[in-house]
Amino acid sequence: MKLISITGENVPPSKGGSPAETFDRSIVTWEENGQQKTLTVTYVRYFAKVLAERGIYDEAAEKVPVNHLAALLFAEKYPNTPEKRHYINDTETFLALFEGFSLAAYMERYPGLIVHTVA
């Protein structure tokens, strides 16, 4: 997998009072076999807080937001999934993406793509 970009964003609120502002989206784009592929993972924003509370990953301390990591971790954990858009609303499913995760190892593996952006 040759990574092209890793981004994250807050899901914009929709009409009708939807609780969309409580979701984040993580997007990873890579090249594989000469084709560009993009995978999107949308998840409950609260999961980032759970990661920190359980001592798994603290975006405030590490300075790299969870929404810049989740899609890449999903793509690596499930490389043969045919769907390109995923929604995770289960805490344990989301936390499983971060099993064995090391930011230092990722920064070494993907230099220049994962940047410190949390203030």
C-alpha positions as a Markdown table, in Angstrom:
| # | Residue | x | y | z |
|---|---|---|---|---|
| 1 | Met | 0.0 | 0.0 | 0.0 |
| 2 | Lys | 1.5 | 3.3 | -1.1 |
| 3 | Leu | -0.2 | 6.0 | 1.0 |
| 4 | Ile | -1.2 | 9.2 | -0.8 |
| 5 | Ser | -3.1 | 11.1 | 2.0 |
| 6 | Ile | -4.6 | 10.7 | 5.4 |
| 7 | Thr | -7.2 | 13.3 | 6.5 |
| 8 | Gly | -9.9 | 13.7 | 9.1 |
| 9 | Glu | -12.9 | 16.0 | 9.6 |
| 10 | Asn | -15.9 | 16.7 | 11.8 |
| 11 | Val | -19.1 | 15.5 | 10.0 |
| 12 | Pro | -21.1 | 18.7 | 9.2 |
| 13 | Pro | -24.5 | 18.9 | 10.9 |
| 14 | Ser | -27.4 | 18.1 | 8.7 |
| 15 | Lys | -30.9 | 19.7 | 8.5 |
| 16 | Gly | -33.6 | 18.6 | 10.9 |
| 17 | Gly | -31.6 | 18.8 | 14.2 |
| 18 | Ser | -29.7 | 15.7 | 13.5 |
| 19 | Pro | -26.9 | 14.8 | 16.0 |
| 20 | Ala | -24.4 | 14.7 | 13.1 |
| 21 | Glu | -22.1 | 17.1 | 15.0 |
| 22 | Thr | -21.3 | 14.2 | 17.2 |
| 23 | Phe | -19.5 | 12.3 | 14.5 |
| 24 | Asp | -16.0 | 12.4 | 12.9 |
| 25 | Arg | -14.8 | 11.1 | 9.6 |
| 26 | Ser | -11.4 | 9.6 | 8.8 |
| 27 | Ile | -10.3 | 9.3 | 5.2 |
| 28 | Val | -7.3 | 7.5 | 3.7 |
| 29 | Thr | -6.3 | 7.4 | 0.1 |
| 30 | Trp | -3.6 | 5.0 | -1.3 |
| 31 | Glu | -2.4 | 3.5 | -4.5 |
| 32 | Glu | -2.6 | -0.2 | -5.1 |
| 33 | Asn | -1.9 | -2.1 | -8.3 |
| 34 | Gly | -1.8 | 1.2 | -10.2 |
| 35 | Gln | -5.3 | 2.2 | -9.0 |
| 36 | Gln | -6.1 | 4.9 | -6.5 |
| 37 | Lys | -8.4 | 3.9 | -3.6 |
| 38 | Thr | -10.1 | 5.8 | -0.9 |
| 39 | Leu | -11.7 | 4.5 | 2.3 |
| 40 | Thr | -13.8 | 6.5 | 4.7 |
| 41 | Val | -14.7 | 5.6 | 8.3 |
| 42 | Thr | -17.3 | 7.6 | 10.1 |
| 43 | Tyr | -17.6 | 7.1 | 13.9 |
| 44 | Val | -18.9 | 8.5 | 17.1 |
| 45 | Arg | -16.6 | 11.4 | 18.2 |
| 46 | Tyr | -16.9 | 10.2 | 21.8 |
| 47 | Phe | -14.7 | 7.2 | 20.9 |
| 48 | Ala | -11.6 | 9.4 | 20.9 |
| 49 | Lys | -12.3 | 10.2 | 24.6 |
| 50 | Val | -12.8 | 6.5 | 25.4 |
| 51 | Leu | -9.4 | 5.7 | 23.8 |
| 52 | Ala | -7.8 | 8.3 | 26.1 |
| 53 | Glu | -9.7 | 7.2 | 29.2 |
| 54 | Arg | -8.6 | 3.6 | 28.7 |
| 55 | Gly | -5.0 | 4.6 | 28.1 |
| 56 | Ile | -5.0 | 3.3 | 24.5 |
| 57 | Tyr | -4.4 | 6.5 | 22.6 |
| 58 | Asp | -4.6 | 10.1 | 23.8 |
| 59 | Glu | -4.8 | 12.5 | 20.8 |
| 60 | Ala | -4.3 | 15.6 | 23.1 |
| 61 | Ala | -1.0 | 14.1 | 24.4 |
| 62 | Glu | 0.2 | 12.7 | 21.0 |
| 63 | Lys | -0.9 | 15.8 | 19.0 |
| 64 | Val | -2.3 | 13.6 | 16.1 |
| 65 | Pro | -6.1 | 13.4 | 16.0 |
| 66 | Val | -7.9 | 10.1 | 16.0 |
| 67 | Asn | -9.7 | 11.1 | 12.8 |
| 68 | His | -6.3 | 11.1 | 11.0 |
| 69 | Leu | -5.7 | 7.5 | 12.1 |
| 70 | Ala | -8.9 | 5.5 | 12.1 |
| 71 | Ala | -9.3 | 4.9 | 8.4 |
| 72 | Leu | -5.7 | 3.9 | 7.9 |
| 73 | Leu | -6.0 | 1.4 | 10.8 |
| 74 | Phe | -9.3 | 0.1 | 9.4 |
| 75 | Ala | -7.7 | -0.4 | 5.9 |
| 76 | Glu | -4.8 | -2.3 | 7.4 |
| 77 | Lys | -6.9 | -4.4 | 9.7 |
| 78 | Tyr | -9.4 | -5.3 | 6.9 |
| 79 | Pro | -7.5 | -5.1 | 3.7 |
| 80 | Asn | -9.9 | -7.1 | 1.6 |
| 81 | Thr | -13.1 | -5.4 | 2.5 |
| 82 | Pro | -15.0 | -4.4 | -0.7 |
| 83 | Glu | -16.9 | -1.5 | 0.9 |
| 84 | Lys | -15.2 | 1.9 | 0.8 |
| 85 | Arg | -17.4 | 3.6 | 3.4 |
| 86 | His | -17.8 | 2.4 | 6.9 |
| 87 | Tyr | -19.8 | 3.6 | 9.9 |
| 88 | Ile | -18.8 | 2.4 | 13.4 |
| 89 | Asn | -21.2 | 3.0 | 16.3 |
| 90 | Asp | -19.9 | 0.3 | 18.6 |
| 91 | Thr | -17.2 | 1.3 | 21.1 |
| 92 | Glu | -15.4 | -2.1 | 21.2 |
| 93 | Thr | -15.3 | -2.4 | 17.4 |
| 94 | Phe | -13.7 | 1.0 | 17.2 |
| 95 | Leu | -11.2 | 0.4 | 20.1 |
| 96 | Ala | -10.2 | -2.9 | 18.4 |
| 97 | Leu | -8.8 | -0.8 | 15.5 |
| 98 | Phe | -6.2 | 0.6 | 17.9 |
| 99 | Glu | -5.0 | -2.8 | 19.3 |
| 100 | Gly | -1.2 | -2.8 | 19.2 |
| 101 | Phe | -1.1 | 0.7 | 17.8 |
| 102 | Ser | 2.1 | 2.8 | 18.2 |
| 103 | Leu | 2.2 | 6.3 | 16.8 |
| 104 | Ala | 6.0 | 6.2 | 16.7 |
| 105 | Ala | 5.9 | 3.1 | 14.5 |
| 106 | Tyr | 3.4 | 4.7 | 12.2 |
| 107 | Met | 5.4 | 7.9 | 11.9 |
| 108 | Glu | 8.4 | 5.8 | 10.9 |
| 109 | Arg | 6.4 | 3.6 | 8.5 |
| 110 | Tyr | 4.5 | 6.6 | 6.9 |
| 111 | Pro | 6.9 | 9.5 | 7.2 |
| 112 | Gly | 5.4 | 12.9 | 6.2 |
| 113 | Leu | 1.8 | 11.6 | 6.0 |
| 114 | Ile | 0.9 | 11.6 | 9.7 |
| 115 | Val | 1.3 | 15.1 | 10.9 |
| 116 | His | 0.8 | 16.6 | 14.4 |
| 117 | Thr | -2.3 | 18.8 | 14.2 |
| 118 | Val | -4.0 | 18.8 | 17.6 |
| 119 | Ala | -3.4 | 22.0 | 19.4 |
